[in-house]
């Protein structure tokens, strides 16, 4: 026979079991790693200044969490005026009262720009540009982590004795697409390749050393990736390492550049001729890949150099 007392005891027991289950679930929730809040991937300009009338430029931004600890950080960006020349002497980035990056001028600091890159997972990175005449200088994608600013990639990732730029940074999902533009006698001015850096293991890592996302600038000023003709005979190789010879493309062979390999600063290009043959050639630090090219000439008749 079930008494009123036993019913009360049973109900109390069920209540305690439910309460204990809730406590365990709550404790488990506290110990589980918290996923990053979804964000809108994009790039925002924090500072952009061009040297005109002189004067140091300083801007403070305190509305972003740049190190991922859930707290807003104080970011101070400074373009310091030179006491000697009509240029900016340096660009500095300070976070929470500590200077974490200084970019020195190379005698002609005429423009400075800092952008904040936000990924879809909420992680943030910086793009900094400090340049002078012809846009030469320093351009880099960087990460602030554990109190330090480290460089992910920069225009100096390419070995080139002439102009070299990071022409663009775009955020897409949890990746950043970076445009590199070196001027070499192989491809001339305006040549641009895009590489994707994907968020992995706490940082951005390039997905491949080879890309087919590219364009070049014709002597007319237009951009594209259409047909070119080589200004002289061109030795082509079987692979991007350019060790095994494949065939020689005779002067004025019609071809397109279809892929670019960039690793350890060295550039190699894959071409495909109108007849369907493919091969690779390597760029050599802005030097002429063919001895018949004169100073100021490029490997292809349709491309050009710039001052």
TIDRENLO-145220 format. One record per residue (C-alpha): x, y, z; residue in three letters. Coordinates in steps of 0.25 Angstrom, whole numbers. Layout:
<sites>
SITE;c1;c2;c3;code
SITE;X;Y;Z;ALA
...
</sites>
This chain:
<sites>
SITE;c1;c2;c3;code
SITE;0;0;0;UNK
SITE;6;13;-5;UNK
SITE;4;24;7;UNK
SITE;4;39;5;UNK
SITE;18;39;12;UNK
SITE;24;30;2;UNK
SITE;19;38;-9;UNK
SITE;25;50;-4;UNK
SITE;38;43;-2;UNK
SITE;38;38;-16;UNK
SITE;35;52;-22;UNK
SITE;46;58;-13;UNK
SITE;56;47;-19;UNK
SITE;52;51;-33;UNK
SITE;54;65;-31;UNK
SITE;68;63;-25;UNK
SITE;72;55;-37;UNK
SITE;67;66;-47;UNK
SITE;74;76;-39;UNK
SITE;87;68;-39;UNK
SITE;86;66;-54;UNK
SITE;84;81;-56;UNK
SITE;97;84;-47;UNK
SITE;105;74;-55;UNK
SITE;101;79;-69;UNK
SITE;104;94;-64;UNK
SITE;118;89;-59;UNK
SITE;120;82;-72;UNK
SITE;117;95;-80;UNK
SITE;127;103;-72;UNK
SITE;138;93;-75;UNK
SITE;135;92;-89;UNK
SITE;143;101;-99;UNK
SITE;135;113;-103;UNK
SITE;134;114;-118;UNK
SITE;137;127;-125;UNK
SITE;125;136;-128;UNK
SITE;121;137;-142;UNK
SITE;126;150;-149;UNK
SITE;125;156;-162;UNK
SITE;137;154;-170;UNK
SITE;143;168;-175;UNK
SITE;154;178;-175;UNK
SITE;153;192;-168;UNK
SITE;162;203;-170;UNK
SITE;167;208;-156;UNK
SITE;177;219;-161;UNK
SITE;180;225;-174;UNK
SITE;189;237;-176;UNK
SITE;197;244;-187;UNK
SITE;209;253;-183;UNK
SITE;205;267;-188;UNK
SITE;207;279;-178;UNK
SITE;215;270;-168;UNK
SITE;212;267;-154;UNK
SITE;211;254;-146;UNK
SITE;198;247;-147;UNK
SITE;193;238;-136;UNK
SITE;180;231;-135;UNK
SITE;174;222;-123;UNK
SITE;164;211;-125;UNK
SITE;158;204;-113;UNK
SITE;146;196;-119;UNK
SITE;152;183;-124;UNK
SITE;157;171;-117;UNK
SITE;170;168;-125;UNK
SITE;176;157;-117;UNK
SITE;164;148;-115;UNK
SITE;163;149;-100;UNK
SITE;148;155;-101;UNK
SITE;152;169;-96;UNK
SITE;154;181;-104;UNK
SITE;168;186;-106;UNK
SITE;174;200;-107;UNK
SITE;181;201;-121;UNK
SITE;189;213;-123;UNK
SITE;194;216;-137;UNK
SITE;205;227;-140;UNK
SITE;212;233;-152;UNK
SITE;224;240;-147;UNK
SITE;228;253;-154;UNK
SITE;243;254;-158;UNK
SITE;250;265;-152;UNK
SITE;259;266;-164;UNK
SITE;251;263;-176;UNK
SITE;237;265;-181;UNK
SITE;233;251;-179;UNK
SITE;228;242;-168;UNK
SITE;240;236;-160;UNK
SITE;233;223;-155;UNK
SITE;220;216;-153;UNK
SITE;217;210;-139;UNK
SITE;206;201;-134;UNK
SITE;204;200;-119;UNK
SITE;194;191;-112;UNK
SITE;189;193;-98;UNK
SITE;201;202;-95;UNK
SITE;212;194;-101;UNK
SITE;219;197;-114;UNK
SITE;218;184;-122;UNK
SITE;222;188;-136;UNK
SITE;231;199;-142;UNK
SITE;233;201;-157;UNK
SITE;244;210;-161;UNK
SITE;244;219;-173;UNK
SITE;254;217;-184;UNK
SITE;256;232;-187;UNK
SITE;242;235;-192;UNK
SITE;231;231;-183;UNK
SITE;219;238;-191;UNK
SITE;207;230;-187;UNK
SITE;203;221;-176;UNK
SITE;191;211;-175;UNK
SITE;186;201;-165;UNK
SITE;175;192;-167;UNK
SITE;168;182;-157;UNK
SITE;164;168;-164;UNK
SITE;153;161;-157;UNK
SITE;150;146;-160;UNK
SITE;136;139;-159;UNK
SITE;141;132;-147;UNK
SITE;144;146;-140;UNK
SITE;159;145;-141;UNK
SITE;166;158;-145;UNK
SITE;179;161;-152;UNK
SITE;185;174;-157;UNK
SITE;190;180;-170;UNK
SITE;200;191;-170;UNK
SITE;206;199;-181;UNK
SITE;217;209;-180;UNK
SITE;221;214;-193;UNK
SITE;228;225;-201;UNK
SITE;231;229;-216;UNK
SITE;225;219;-226;UNK
SITE;218;212;-214;UNK
SITE;231;205;-210;UNK
SITE;233;202;-195;UNK
SITE;227;192;-186;UNK
SITE;213;185;-187;UNK
SITE;210;173;-178;UNK
SITE;199;164;-172;UNK
SITE;202;162;-157;UNK
SITE;196;155;-145;UNK
SITE;196;161;-130;UNK
SITE;197;149;-121;UNK
SITE;203;147;-107;UNK
SITE;207;161;-106;UNK
SITE;215;161;-119;UNK
SITE;213;165;-134;UNK
SITE;217;155;-144;UNK
SITE;218;156;-159;UNK
SITE;209;145;-167;UNK
SITE;214;150;-180;UNK
SITE;219;163;-187;UNK
SITE;223;169;-200;UNK
SITE;237;165;-196;UNK
SITE;233;150;-197;UNK
SITE;237;152;-212;UNK
SITE;252;153;-215;UNK
SITE;252;164;-225;UNK
SITE;262;176;-227;UNK
SITE;251;185;-232;UNK
SITE;236;189;-228;UNK
SITE;229;179;-220;UNK
SITE;215;181;-214;UNK
SITE;204;175;-206;UNK
SITE;193;180;-215;UNK
SITE;181;175;-207;UNK
SITE;176;168;-195;UNK
SITE;162;162;-195;UNK
SITE;155;154;-184;UNK
SITE;146;142;-188;UNK
SITE;140;133;-178;UNK
SITE;152;129;-169;UNK
SITE;162;132;-180;UNK
SITE;170;144;-185;UNK
SITE;173;146;-200;UNK
SITE;186;154;-202;UNK
SITE;190;160;-215;UNK
SITE;205;160;-218;UNK
SITE;211;169;-229;UNK
SITE;226;168;-232;UNK
SITE;232;175;-244;UNK
SITE;242;166;-251;UNK
SITE;248;165;-265;UNK
SITE;240;152;-267;UNK
SITE;226;159;-266;UNK
SITE;228;174;-264;UNK
SITE;220;183;-256;UNK
SITE;206;181;-252;UNK
SITE;207;166;-251;UNK
SITE;199;161;-239;UNK
SITE;197;147;-233;UNK
SITE;187;144;-222;UNK
SITE;189;134;-210;UNK
SITE;180;129;-200;UNK
SITE;183;128;-185;UNK
SITE;174;120;-177;UNK
SITE;172;120;-162;UNK
SITE;178;108;-156;UNK
SITE;184;104;-142;UNK
SITE;183;118;-137;UNK
SITE;188;126;-149;UNK
SITE;188;128;-164;UNK
SITE;195;118;-173;UNK
SITE;196;119;-188;UNK
SITE;188;108;-194;UNK
SITE;198;105;-206;UNK
SITE;211;110;-212;UNK
SITE;204;109;-226;UNK
SITE;193;118;-231;UNK
SITE;185;120;-244;UNK
SITE;179;133;-239;UNK
SITE;187;143;-246;UNK
SITE;187;155;-256;UNK
SITE;197;163;-264;UNK
SITE;198;177;-269;UNK
SITE;199;179;-284;UNK
SITE;207;191;-290;UNK
SITE;194;197;-293;UNK
SITE;191;198;-278;UNK
SITE;180;188;-278;UNK
SITE;180;176;-269;UNK
SITE;177;161;-273;UNK
SITE;182;147;-274;UNK
SITE;182;145;-289;UNK
SITE;192;142;-300;UNK
SITE;206;147;-300;UNK
SITE;218;145;-309;UNK
SITE;232;143;-304;UNK
SITE;242;153;-309;UNK
SITE;253;142;-311;UNK
SITE;255;127;-310;UNK
SITE;251;122;-296;UNK
SITE;255;109;-290;UNK
SITE;244;102;-283;UNK
SITE;245;91;-272;UNK
SITE;236;80;-268;UNK
SITE;233;85;-254;UNK
SITE;233;97;-245;UNK
SITE;247;93;-240;UNK
SITE;252;96;-254;UNK
SITE;263;85;-253;UNK
SITE;259;76;-265;UNK
SITE;258;83;-279;UNK
SITE;246;80;-287;UNK
SITE;246;88;-300;UNK
SITE;250;102;-305;UNK
SITE;239;112;-309;UNK
SITE;244;119;-321;UNK
SITE;243;134;-322;UNK
SITE;229;140;-324;UNK
SITE;222;127;-319;UNK
SITE;208;129;-315;UNK
SITE;206;126;-300;UNK
SITE;198;129;-287;UNK
SITE;203;129;-273;UNK
SITE;194;119;-266;UNK
SITE;200;117;-252;UNK
SITE;211;123;-242;UNK
SITE;219;116;-232;UNK
SITE;225;124;-220;UNK
SITE;233;118;-209;UNK
SITE;245;123;-201;UNK
SITE;244;136;-209;UNK
SITE;246;129;-223;UNK
SITE;236;131;-234;UNK
SITE;234;120;-245;UNK
SITE;223;122;-256;UNK
SITE;215;111;-264;UNK
SITE;212;114;-278;UNK
SITE;203;108;-289;UNK
SITE;205;110;-303;UNK
SITE;194;112;-314;UNK
SITE;198;98;-319;UNK
SITE;195;92;-305;UNK
SITE;209;90;-300;UNK
SITE;212;93;-285;UNK
SITE;225;96;-278;UNK
SITE;231;104;-267;UNK
SITE;242;115;-266;UNK
SITE;248;122;-253;UNK
SITE;250;137;-250;UNK
SITE;263;140;-245;UNK
SITE;263;152;-236;UNK
SITE;259;162;-246;UNK
SITE;270;158;-255;UNK
SITE;268;155;-270;UNK
SITE;265;141;-271;UNK
SITE;270;142;-286;UNK
SITE;283;149;-289;UNK
SITE;277;155;-302;UNK
SITE;268;164;-293;UNK
SITE;273;178;-292;UNK
SITE;271;187;-279;UNK
SITE;256;192;-279;UNK
SITE;251;180;-287;UNK
SITE;242;169;-282;UNK
SITE;241;154;-286;UNK
SITE;229;156;-294;UNK
SITE;226;166;-305;UNK
SITE;212;171;-299;UNK
SITE;217;174;-285;UNK
SITE;225;186;-280;UNK
SITE;234;191;-269;UNK
SITE;232;203;-261;UNK
SITE;241;214;-254;UNK
</sites>
